[in-house]
Amino acid sequence: MKKSELKEFLDFKVNQYNTTQFIGTDPIQIPHQFSKKEDIEIAGFLTATIAWGNRKSILKNANNLLERMEHAPHDFILNFSKNDLEGLEGFVHRTFNSIDLCYFMLALQHIYKNHNGLEAVFSKHASESSLQPAIHEFKKLFFELSHEKRTQKHISDPLKNSAAKRINMYLRWMVRKDNCGVDFGIWESLSPSQLSCPLDVHSGNIARKLKLLKRKQNDAKALAELDRSLRKLDHQDPVKYDFALFGLGAFEKY
């Protein structure tokens, strides 16, 4: 397939899947329950953190988490104290448990009270062409407080060769300006051109079939390779092709 034909094909698939119908099958539906910026970004971050495994389980547990936060994530984070610990007990999604969750509450509170919120942290460390260094710095800041070592595994680090699929997905939600009503685009200090495609089994397999990606492992090196390929197709909005790659893999078994 020629480059022009590939772009035409993928653009068609983006238009097919980048619609509000996509929301009903995707974890992005969780932050779509909110209208306040801080509620959207906190609900989105926590949902993305547990977005692996069975989709029904992800959605069930994300909604359960919001119930525990009284459907007011920002207010809950700002006022979180030891008195709220009991309400988080028993939460579990795969290997993410209440110990991890309690630390995430404290770390988010630290970020909103002392570092002007999630957007400010990522914006501070973003490079002109990539947010992968910003993810690395975010993880360092996130784990500044005293914590159990086991909790660190729930945030990936691109500089340790992780594709950081879930946090790149989250950044797509927050940064990408989507006129179709799916991605939020509420972090205006960052540009969609800085984003990286969330690389998982579906998007990776399709990218290889379409010769956008040669590397076999889904790691940071593969992500950089895929970034280069997608930026050639659309430098301003490369991660719109996440909809095409994921849709072709997950829904069409292309």
Wavefront OBJ file of the C-alpha trace (Angstrom):
o trace
v 0.000 0.000 0.000
v 1.430 3.393 -1.021
v 1.783 6.111 1.603
v -1.054 8.133 0.070
v -3.313 5.059 -0.002
v -2.401 4.159 3.576
v -3.173 7.671 4.791
v -6.514 7.663 2.961
v -7.386 4.259 4.446
v -6.422 5.222 8.001
v -8.133 8.624 7.780
v -11.318 6.801 6.750
v -11.002 4.496 9.769
v -10.382 7.456 12.090
v -13.636 9.022 10.894
v -15.388 5.684 11.391
v -14.296 5.204 15.002
v -13.645 8.721 16.317
v -17.323 9.295 17.090
v -19.425 9.517 20.232
v -20.461 5.890 19.674
v -16.887 4.961 20.641
v -17.453 6.326 24.169
v -19.928 3.605 25.106
v -17.336 0.855 24.617
v -14.315 2.648 26.100
v -13.015 3.645 29.567
v -13.151 7.278 28.426
v -16.855 7.105 29.315
v -15.879 7.458 33.001
v -14.466 11.013 32.867
v -17.308 11.887 30.492
v -19.577 11.768 33.536
v -18.140 15.141 34.606
v -18.014 18.720 33.336
v -15.580 20.356 35.781
v -11.985 20.320 34.478
v -10.417 18.943 37.646
v -13.053 16.235 38.007
v -12.484 15.152 34.403
v -8.700 14.963 34.742
v -8.736 13.156 38.108
v -11.434 10.674 37.077
v -9.570 10.147 33.808
v -6.236 9.593 35.515
v -7.591 7.033 37.969
v -9.546 5.252 35.234
v -6.523 5.095 32.952
v -4.462 3.725 35.842
v -6.689 0.645 36.101
v -7.403 0.373 32.363
v -5.991 -3.079 31.747
v -7.726 -6.425 31.560
v -11.400 -7.083 30.915
v -13.238 -3.935 29.817
v -16.390 -4.715 31.779
v -14.270 -5.131 34.884
v -12.441 -1.852 34.211
v -15.709 0.072 33.892
v -17.293 -1.623 36.905
v -14.320 -0.903 39.144
v -13.871 2.665 37.873
v -17.497 3.411 38.677
v -17.065 1.760 42.069
v -14.108 4.023 42.718
v -16.130 7.126 41.839
v -18.863 6.016 44.232
v -16.274 5.801 46.992
v -15.222 9.354 46.087
v -18.868 10.482 46.302
v -18.814 11.381 42.590
v -16.780 14.498 43.376
v -13.155 13.525 42.605
v -11.554 16.962 42.957
v -13.325 17.813 46.204
v -12.564 14.347 47.577
v -8.846 14.692 46.739
v -8.510 18.155 48.273
v -10.192 17.095 51.514
v -8.790 13.570 51.744
v -7.691 12.580 55.259
v -7.240 9.526 57.475
v -10.981 9.627 58.127
v -11.550 8.628 54.489
v -9.302 5.558 54.548
v -12.064 3.214 55.679
v -14.156 4.111 52.634
v -11.379 2.928 50.322
v -10.776 -0.397 52.045
v -11.459 -3.462 49.939
v -11.027 -1.751 46.583
v -9.167 -3.942 44.107
v -8.628 -4.113 40.379
v -6.262 -6.925 39.472
v -3.022 -5.993 41.274
v -4.131 -2.431 42.113
v -5.499 -2.543 45.647
v -6.575 -0.224 48.467
v -2.955 0.300 49.592
v -2.138 1.656 46.141
v -5.354 3.647 45.996
v -4.762 5.373 49.325
v -1.321 6.469 48.167
v -2.737 7.715 44.856
v -5.172 9.906 46.827
v -2.324 11.416 48.867
v -0.097 11.916 45.819
v -2.872 13.620 43.862
v -3.645 15.842 46.853
v 0.059 16.793 46.985
v 0.006 17.646 43.267
v -3.154 19.781 43.461
v -2.204 21.590 46.643
v 1.494 22.129 45.959
v 2.081 21.854 42.203
v -0.982 23.508 40.604
v -2.546 20.256 39.388
v -1.870 17.529 36.857
v -1.744 19.719 33.758
v 0.886 22.003 35.273
v 3.143 19.062 36.166
v 3.073 17.563 32.675
v 3.413 20.961 30.973
v 6.461 21.890 33.030
v 8.506 18.943 31.783
v 7.219 18.498 28.224
v 9.692 18.686 25.364
v 8.745 20.385 22.104
v 8.227 17.090 20.289
v 7.317 14.573 23.001
v 5.624 14.076 26.365
v 7.654 10.978 27.245
v 10.203 12.968 29.320
v 7.246 14.608 31.083
v 5.851 11.190 32.046
v 9.231 10.298 33.573
v 9.335 13.516 35.613
v 5.696 13.124 36.595
v 6.406 9.682 38.041
v 9.312 11.052 40.097
v 7.101 13.799 41.529
v 4.166 11.447 42.074
v 6.241 9.204 44.323
v 7.899 11.976 46.344
v 5.881 11.067 49.434
v 6.484 8.026 51.605
v 5.009 4.943 49.928
v 5.254 1.209 49.547
v 7.524 0.199 46.695
v 4.838 -2.057 45.184
v 2.735 0.995 44.266
v 5.356 2.342 41.833
v 4.554 -0.342 39.263
v 1.204 1.282 38.545
v 2.805 4.214 36.724
v 5.090 3.323 33.828
v 8.325 5.087 32.957
v 9.217 5.592 29.256
v 12.853 6.217 30.175
v 12.955 2.659 31.499
v 11.831 1.423 28.069
v 8.108 1.170 28.811
v 5.592 2.061 26.104
v 3.513 3.568 28.961
v 0.303 2.693 27.146
v -2.172 3.753 29.823
v -0.652 7.119 30.628
v -0.230 7.940 26.923
v -3.908 7.075 26.487
v -4.736 9.421 29.359
v -2.696 12.218 27.798
v -4.563 11.703 24.530
v -7.835 12.164 26.402
v -6.682 15.389 28.085
v -4.680 17.066 25.298
v -6.111 16.061 21.936
v -8.645 18.582 20.669
v -11.437 16.422 19.361
v -14.329 18.028 17.472
v -16.146 14.684 17.585
v -16.919 14.695 21.311
v -14.597 11.868 22.392
v -11.255 13.333 23.537
v -11.538 16.346 25.856
v -8.717 18.708 24.819
v -8.885 20.539 28.151
v -5.095 20.818 28.600
v -4.488 23.757 26.289
v -0.910 24.307 27.471
v 0.077 21.160 25.544
v -0.275 20.313 21.866
v -1.673 17.162 20.183
v 1.535 17.144 18.117
v 3.457 16.189 21.288
v 1.363 13.092 21.965
v 2.349 9.457 21.460
v -0.022 6.713 20.358
v -1.093 4.343 23.159
v 0.726 1.183 22.093
v -0.946 -2.099 23.031
v -1.539 -5.527 21.496
v -4.231 -4.254 19.105
v -2.549 -1.084 17.869
v 0.864 -2.784 17.746
v -0.313 -5.751 15.688
v -2.153 -3.570 13.174
v 0.761 -1.130 12.930
v 3.049 -4.032 12.025
v 0.627 -5.381 9.425
v 0.472 -1.937 7.846
v 4.290 -1.612 8.005
v 4.147 1.378 10.304
v 6.154 -0.549 12.872
v 8.907 -3.139 12.543
v 10.027 -3.672 16.137
v 8.418 -6.785 17.649
v 8.254 -5.743 21.311
v 5.719 -3.164 22.485
v 8.220 -1.003 24.345
v 9.494 2.584 24.336
v 11.653 1.981 21.250
v 8.639 0.648 19.359
v 6.614 3.650 20.507
v 9.254 6.041 19.147
v 9.236 4.173 15.840
v 5.437 4.300 15.614
v 5.508 7.995 16.539
v 7.783 8.717 13.578
v 5.486 6.822 11.204
v 2.293 8.495 12.416
v 3.825 11.976 12.389
v 4.563 11.510 8.688
v 0.845 10.926 8.129
v -0.304 13.861 10.294
v 2.296 15.896 12.156
v -0.271 18.041 13.960
v -2.529 15.222 15.210
v -0.644 11.908 14.992
v -2.543 10.075 17.722
v -5.875 10.380 15.941
v -4.681 7.167 14.296
v -5.053 5.392 17.631
v -8.760 5.173 16.763
v -7.973 3.532 13.432
v -5.356 1.094 14.725
v -7.369 0.094 17.781
v -10.617 -0.166 15.854
v -9.070 -2.328 13.146
v -7.558 -4.632 15.766
v -10.185 -4.806 18.490
v -13.399 -4.506 16.486
v -12.540 -5.759 12.999
v -9.810 -8.319 13.774
v -8.091 -6.890 10.661
l 1 2 3 4 5 6 7 8 9 10 11 12 13 14 15 16 17 18 19 20 21 22 23 24 25 26 27 28 29 30 31 32 33 34 35 36 37 38 39 40 41 42 43 44 45 46 47 48 49 50 51 52 53 54 55 56 57 58 59 60 61 62 63 64 65 66 67 68 69 70 71 72 73 74 75 76 77 78 79 80 81 82 83 84 85 86 87 88 89 90 91 92 93 94 95 96 97 98 99 100 101 102 103 104 105 106 107 108 109 110 111 112 113 114 115 116 117 118 119 120 121 122 123 124 125 126 127 128 129 130 131 132 133 134 135 136 137 138 139 140 141 142 143 144 145 146 147 148 149 150 151 152 153 154 155 156 157 158 159 160 161 162 163 164 165 166 167 168 169 170 171 172 173 174 175 176 177 178 179 180 181 182 183 184 185 186 187 188 189 190 191 192 193 194 195 196 197 198 199 200 201 202 203 204 205 206 207 208 209 210 211 212 213 214 215 216 217 218 219 220 221 222 223 224 225 226 227 228 229 230 231 232 233 234 235 236 237 238 239 240 241 242 243 244 245 246 247 248 249 250 251 252 253 254
